[in-house]
């Protein structure tokens, strides 16, 4: 009895790789287009023309303008979150300075995206809020580890104190990119000093979380 031989299925890895590469290229283009341009200021026709691609290609990968923009926001802040969580081999004070300087650099060079993340974005979008919350949690975790060392839980007082500081940083950074009267290094040092005040306040309310020595000296 003859058995018909079925052709082996073709591997789909290459197509997937091409799709991922093409999607990443479109996100990179979108990051440049939206770096200093608000969501409402660019239509899909504008985006397709400036990106030199067919509009249907953007719809194919992202389904809508909103989907495209959210993918760009996600990709943009991934750099910031990764940066905030890195540098664990550095002394705590260096980590704090590095994290804050990187945060300000991101806001300075991605102003429209930063305003969207912090202010709520497209119609106070819950997905954008979720991105913002992840950034906040990453910064809180990085600062907490730098201040207190590796801990499973920093406690409600320390978490709320650091979260309050992060929220104040967001507001101050929005004002700074609107009116950059201070050089970035001065702005970063100011934020470091206000962090020292937050750490000392946490210590007063929760003695189990003593402020690091630099914070006690108000560096």
C-alpha positions in Angstrom: 0.0 0.0 0.0 1.4 3.3 -1.0 1.4 6.0 1.5 1.3 9.6 0.2 4.0 11.6 1.7 2.8 14.9 3.1 5.2 17.8 2.7 6.9 18.9 5.9 5.5 22.2 7.3 7.6 25.2 6.5 9.3 26.8 9.4 7.8 30.2 10.3 10.7 31.6 12.2 12.0 33.8 9.4 8.6 35.3 8.8 8.2 36.0 12.5 11.7 37.5 12.7 10.9 39.7 9.7 7.6 40.8 11.3 9.3 41.6 14.6 12.0 43.5 12.8 9.5 45.5 10.7 7.4 46.2 13.8 10.5 47.5 15.7 11.4 49.7 12.7 7.9 51.3 12.7 8.1 51.9 16.5 11.5 53.5 16.1 10.1 55.8 13.4 7.1 56.6 15.7 9.4 57.4 18.6 11.1 60.0 16.4 7.8 61.4 15.1 6.2 61.7 18.5 9.3 62.8 20.4 8.1 66.4 20.5 4.7 66.1 18.8 1.4 65.4 20.6 -0.9 62.5 19.8 -3.6 64.8 18.2 -1.1 66.7 16.1 -0.3 63.8 13.8 -2.9 62.0 11.6 -2.3 58.5 10.3 -1.8 60.0 6.9 0.9 62.3 8.3 2.6 59.4 10.0 2.5 57.2 6.9 3.9 60.0 4.7 6.7 61.0 7.1 7.6 57.3 7.8 7.5 56.7 4.0 5.3 53.6 4.4 1.8 52.6 3.4 -0.8 53.5 6.0 -2.2 50.0 5.8 1.1 48.6 7.1 0.7 50.5 10.3 -2.8 49.3 10.7 -1.6 45.7 10.0 0.8 45.8 12.9 -1.0 48.0 15.4 -4.7 48.0 14.3 -5.2 51.7 15.0 -3.5 55.0 15.7 -4.1 54.5 19.4 -2.5 51.0 19.3 0.5 52.4 17.4 0.9 55.2 19.9 0.6 52.9 23.0 3.2 50.6 21.5 5.5 53.6 21.1 4.9 54.6 24.7 5.6 51.1 25.9 8.8 50.9 24.0 10.0 54.3 25.1 9.5 53.8 28.8 11.1 50.3 28.6 14.4 52.1 28.2 13.7 54.2 31.3 12.6 51.3 33.4 15.6 49.2 32.4 17.9 52.1 33.1 16.4 52.7 36.5 16.7 49.0 37.5 20.4 48.7 36.3 23.6 49.7 38.0 23.1 47.4 41.0 26.9 47.2 41.4 27.2 50.9 42.0 27.3 52.6 45.4 23.8 53.7 46.5 24.5 57.4 46.1 25.8 56.8 42.6 22.7 54.7 41.7 20.4 57.5 42.9 22.3 60.1 40.8 22.4 57.9 37.8 18.7 57.1 38.0 17.6 60.7 38.4 19.9 61.9 35.7 18.6 59.2 33.3 15.0 60.1 34.2 15.6 63.8 33.4 17.4 62.9 30.1 14.5 60.8 29.0 12.0 63.6 29.8 14.2 66.2 28.1 14.5 64.2 24.9 11.0 62.6 24.7 8.9 65.5 25.9 5.6 64.6 24.2 5.8 61.0 25.3 6.8 62.0 28.9 3.8 64.4 29.1 1.5 61.7 27.9 2.8 59.1 30.4 2.6 61.5 33.4 -0.5 63.5 32.5 -2.7 60.6 31.3 -2.4 60.9 27.5 -5.2 59.9 25.1 -8.4 60.8 26.9 -6.9 59.8 30.3 -6.2 56.3 28.9 -6.1 53.5 31.5 -3.4 51.7 29.5 -1.2 54.8 29.6 -1.9 55.0 33.4 -0.7 51.4 33.7 2.6 52.3 31.9 3.0 55.3 34.2 2.4 53.1 37.3 5.1 50.6 36.2 7.6 53.5 35.8 6.7 54.7 39.3 7.1 51.3 40.8 10.4 50.8 39.1 11.8 54.1 40.4 10.5 53.4 43.9 12.1 49.9 43.9 15.4 51.2 42.7 15.6 54.0 45.2 14.5 51.7 48.0 17.2 49.2 47.2 19.8 51.9 47.0 18.6 53.3 50.4 17.9 50.2 52.4 19.6 47.3 50.5 17.8 44.3 49.1 14.5 43.8 50.9 11.4 41.8 50.2 9.1 44.6 51.3 10.0 48.1 52.2 6.8 48.7 54.4 3.9 51.0 53.8 5.5 54.1 55.2 8.7 53.9 53.1 6.7 52.9 50.0 4.3 55.8 50.3 7.1 58.2 51.2 9.1 57.3 48.1 6.0 57.2 45.9 5.1 60.7 47.1 8.6 61.8 46.2 8.3 60.2 42.7 5.0 62.0 42.1 6.6 65.3 43.1 9.5 64.5 40.7 6.9 64.1 37.9 5.4 67.5 38.5 8.7 69.2 38.9 10.0 67.5 35.7 7.0 68.7 33.7 7.6 72.2 34.9 11.3 71.9 34.1 10.8 70.8 30.5 8.3 73.6 29.9 10.7 76.2 31.3 14.2 74.7 31.5 15.7 77.5 33.6 18.0 75.1 35.5 20.7 73.1 33.8 20.0 69.3 34.0 22.8 68.7 36.5 21.5 71.3 38.9 17.9 70.0 38.5 19.2 66.5 39.3 21.0 67.6 42.4 17.9 69.4 43.6 15.9 66.2 43.2 18.5 64.3 45.1 18.4 66.7 48.0 14.6 66.5 48.1 14.9 62.7 48.2 17.2 63.1 51.2 14.4 65.0 53.0 11.9 62.2 52.1 14.2 59.5 53.5 14.7 61.4 56.8 10.9 61.8 57.1 10.5 58.1 56.5 13.0 57.3 59.3 11.1 59.5 61.7 7.9 57.6 61.1 9.4 54.2 60.6 12.7 53.8 62.6 13.2 50.4 61.1 14.0 52.2 57.8 16.9 54.5 58.8 18.0 57.0 56.2 21.4 56.4 54.6 24.2 58.5 55.9 24.4 60.8 52.9 20.7 61.6 53.3 21.3 62.4 57.0 24.1 64.8 55.9 21.7 66.4 53.4 23.8 65.7 50.4 
